[in-house]
Amino acid sequence: MTLPKGTKNCITDVPDVQVGHVTLYEHLNETDTICTGVTAILPHSGNIFRKKVIAGNAVINGFGKTTGLMQIDELGVLEAPIMLTNTLSVGAVMQGTLAYMLEETEEIGDTAGTINLVVGECNDGYLNSIRLQAVKPEHVGNAIQNATSESSLEGAVGAGTGMQCLGYKGGIGTSSRIISAENKKYTLGTLVVSNFGRREQALFPVNSTENPDTPDGSIMMILATDAPFSDRQLKRLAKRCAVGLGRTGSTIDNGSGDIAIAFSTAAKIEHHANQITEPMTMIRDDHPILNQFFQGVAEVIEEAIYRSLQQAETTVGRGGRTLERAPI
């Protein structure tokens, strides 16, 4: 039996989580098309550097260029928005995120040291003229400022504008579940950028024998919850993203960067504090509710991937390459 969905069936069902997009789509000439963008995920509406959230991650297959995971592994906190874009725009998005955070937080680089920026990517070069590096640092500020707690756009928007999935048009997908036990109720949500697989791997009937020569691709999977978890437990949740990914037909190919990042909004870790200890509450590993969360991760990832396909439209990219909307 599946778990109940959140009100919006979106990662923003987790209270105060916000999502913003900037979409870039323009045919420049017969050869080149800009078909890319940026997506921002904000764990809360305050200053994330000053009020960090607990986080964990799992690298399911490491053919990716994501930044910031090493420090999340070491310290277990997230202190900046999670930014998503295309592979060759990671540098520009890092620069834009840094500029935004420096503007918002005068102590960074002065009394508070540096900041750990998290930028995830997928290769949209099948449709996007990726060598043009159309994403600029200023697009990052726009995506963050556009972020809202309303339902996220899906399909060919933001970082998902030029992505492919299972030989069809992929992109942004989102989903959520409500998990409850003993008068406690929590929300688990996800946002994915789907960009993996070939048509012969799809577990739904395809409508064509043609199989576009798309690369192995990647997927970014972001989990959010208001349940109190430690960074170790969030890593355990992130690992279960592979279950939902496998349900859609992925075999996690050699050239695929399959990355999961999970964060909890249940506690805010103050950057400046005088106390020696940090009081923490977390769900017990041996309580049955944890298995509900594991089930929930599989469900939201699977559904978000399919929603990324369902909500995308047929898109024409560079050199006239076309990816059709999936027949689901």
N, C-alpha and C positions, 0 to 999 in steps of 0.2 A: 504494500500500500504506500502510495506517495505521500509526502508531507504537504501540509497546506501552504499555499503561496501567500506572499505578502500582498498588501493592498494594491501596489503598483506593479508587482512582479518585477522589481528593479532593485539594483544595488542601493538606490537611495531610499528604500524602505528601512534601511538601518538609519536610525535617527541622526540627523545633522550631517550625514555623508552627502557630498555634492559632486556633480559631474558637469564638465564643460567641454565643448568641442569647437575647433576651428577647421572648416572644410575648404580645401583648395582644389578646384576642378576647372581646368581651362585648356581648350585645344589651341595650341600655339601655331602649328603648321601641320603639314601632312605627316611629319615624322614624330614630333614631340607633343606630349600632352602632360600637363600637371594634373595629377590625380592622387592626392595625398592629404595629410592633415595632422592635427594634434588633438589629443584628448587628455584632459586633466581630471584626476580623481583626488578630491580633498577629504581627508578623514573627518574633519570638522570645520566649522566656519571661523574658528579663531586662528591665532598665529600658531602654526604647527611646530615651528622650531621651539617656541617658548613652552608649548604644551604638547609634548610628544605622545605618540600612541605606541602600544606594544605591537610588535610585528615579527613575522617569520617568513621564510621563503623556501621553496624547493626547486632545484634545477632538475627537471625530468630528463631533458636532453640539452646539452650545453652548447649547441650551435647557435649562439646568440650573442648580442653585444650589450646586454642590459648593464647599467651602472648602478652602484650603490648596494649590491647584495652582500658584499663582503662585510660591510659595517653592520648591516642588519643582522647577519649571522653572529657577529662578535658582541654587539651591544643589545640586540633585541628590541630596538625602537625605530620608529619612522619619524622623521623630523622635517619633512618637506612633502609637497604634493607628489603623487605618483603620476608621472608624465609618460604618455605613449605616443609613438610616431613611427616613421620608417627608418630603416637601418642606417642610411647615410645622413640622417638628420639628427642623430643622437647628440652630436656636438653642439649644434645650433640650439637644440631644446635644452640641453644642460646650461648653455650660456643664458638663454632666456629665463630659465627657472632661477638661476643664480641672481640675475639682475632683479627679478621680482622680489626674491627673498631679501636681498640686500636693501632694497627700497623699503620693505616692510619691517625690517629688523636691523636697527642700527648697530647692535652689538656684535653681529656676525663679522668675523675677521678682525675684531678689536678686542673687546673684553671677553668674548665667548668663543674664541677660536673659529674654526671653519664649520661647514655644514655638509651633510651627506645628502646628495641629490640622487634620486631614483628615476631613471629613464629607461623604459622598456621599448622594444622595437620588433617589427616584423618587416620582411623584405617585400615591398609593393612594386618592385621593378618590372613585373610582367605588364602592368597597366601604366605605371607612373614612369615618366622620364626621370629616374631617380638621380642621375648624374647632375641634373640641373640644381639640385639641392634647394627646392622651392620653399621649404619651411625655413622661416627666419626667426631669430630670437623674439621679435615683437609679437609673433603669433602665439607664443607661450603665455604672455600676459593677458592676451585677449581670451584664450581658452580658460585661464584661471578666473578671470573676471566674469566670464559668461557662466561659470559653474552655478548650478542650481540644485536644490533638493527635489525638484519635480522629476518626472520620469525622464530617463535618458533617451535621446534619439538613438536609433539602431540602424544597422545596415551600412550603407556606403556613406558614412559620416566620420568626421574627425580622423583619428588614426586609422580607421577602417575604410577610408574612401577608396583606396586602390588595392585592397586585399582580395585574395581568392581563397576558396575553401572547397575541397573535394571536387575541383574542376569547375566550380561555379563561382558566382560573385559572393564573396564573404564580407567580413567587416565586424562592426560592433554588435554585440549581443549582451543581454543582461537578464537576470532572473533572481528570485528570492524565495526563501522558505521560512516558515514560522516553526520554531522548535520549542516544546514546552514539557515541563515535568514538575510535579510538586508545587503547583501554584506559581512557578517561574516561567516566563515566556521570553524568548529571545528571537532575534532576526538574523538570518544568514543571507547575504547577497553576493552576487558576483557580477563582474563586467569582463568580457573577453574581447580580444581582437583575434578573429579566426583567420588563418592564412596557411592552411596545411592540406595535404592529401590530394589524391587523384580520384577520378570518377569511379574507377573499379573498386575503390575502397569504400565507397558510399554504401550505407545500409538502407537507403531508400531507392525506389526504382528510378533510374536515370532515363531521360527522354531523348538521348542521342548516343550513337555509337562513337561520335567524335570525342576525343580526349585531349583537351588543350595541353600543350607542352609546358605546363607550369612547373616551377621548381618545388623542392620538398617543402619549403615554406616554414612557418613557425606559428606559435600561438602564445599570447600573453593572457594569463588568467589571474584576475585580481579578486580576492575574497575579502569581504568586510563583515563584521559581526559586532553586536553590542554585548555579547556574552563575555564574562571575565575569563580570559585564557592567558597563560604565560606564553613567552616567545617560543618555548619548546613545543607547547601544545599547538600553537599556530603553525609551526613547521609540520606537525603531524597532519593538520587539516590540509595544508598546501600539498602534501604528498598525495592525498586522496583525489586531487584534481585529475590525476592520471586515469582514475576509474571512469569519471565522466567523459574524459577525452576518448578513451577506448570504446565507450558505448556508441560513439558516432562513426567508428570505422578506422580511426587513426591507429597506425602501428608505430608511431613515433619514429619517423624515418631518420636516416643518418644525418641529413642536412637540415633537420628541423630544430629550431630553438624553442623548446617547450618549457616555459617559465611560469611559476606560480608564486604570488606574493599575497600574504594574508595579514590582516591587521584587526585589532580589537579596539573599539572606542570606549570600552568599559572603564578604563582608567586613563588619566592624563598625567604624564610624568613632567613635572615642572623642570625647566632647564636650570633655573636658579632656585636652590633650596638650601636651608641651613641644617636640616636634620641628618643624622647619620644613616637612618634606615628609611626604606620606602615601603609603606604598608601595602600589601597586595592580597587580593582575593582571587581565587581561581577555581574553576570546576574540577572536581576530583576525576582523575583518570579512570577510576573503577566505577564511576556512576553510569548507569545505562544511558543517560542523556548524551554521553560522548559518542556513542554509536549512532544516535540520531543525527548528530552533527556530521559524522562521516557519511551517512546516507544522504544528508542534505547537500554536502559538497558534490557528490556524484550527480545528484539530480539537477542542481543549479548549473553545473558546468555543461552537462548534456543539453539542457534546455536552452541555455544561453547560446551555445554553438548553433543549434537549429534556428533560434530566433535571428541570429546574425545572417543566416541564409534566407529565412523567410522575409525579412524586412529589407533586404538588399534588392536593388533593381538592376536590370541588365545595364552594363556599363561599357562604353567604348573608351579605350585608352590609347597609348602611344602606338604609332604605326598601324592604326586601325584594329588593333587587337580587341576582341570583344569577349567579355565573360557574361554568360546568361544568368538570370535569376534561377535558383534551384527549383525543381518541380515539386516542392513540398509546401 
